[in-house]
């Protein structure tokens, strides 16, 4: 994930995201990749929807946390 990670960080810095947001988005995308045991580059919207369902049904995060994951994953999908 190093290449994707570096691209994401660069793109977020260009958009003036805070350091905290950058760390959070990178962690969210890392958790997504770990869940599927694949690079996010190998996945698409189908996996994002599956992961969102997993979060809602199993993890049950606060709405704001789910929204953060959704924004991070959408950002990573370009």
Phi, psi and omega in degrees: 000001186301315181296313178298317179302312180297319178296316180298314180299314179300312182296322179290324177294321178298325180273007176063037175290149178290158177301324179295316179295319179300311179300317182295313180297318179298318178295320179297315179293324176297318178295321177299312179297319180295320180301316182267352182055040178213159176291142175302335177297335182270001185239169182219202183299326180301313180293325177298314179297319177299317181292321176299317178298318178300314180300313183295316186278326186254307185282322179055056181285167171298156181304319182296325178291316177299318178298320178298314177300315181298314179296318180297316181291320176298320178298317183291335180279350176069000000 
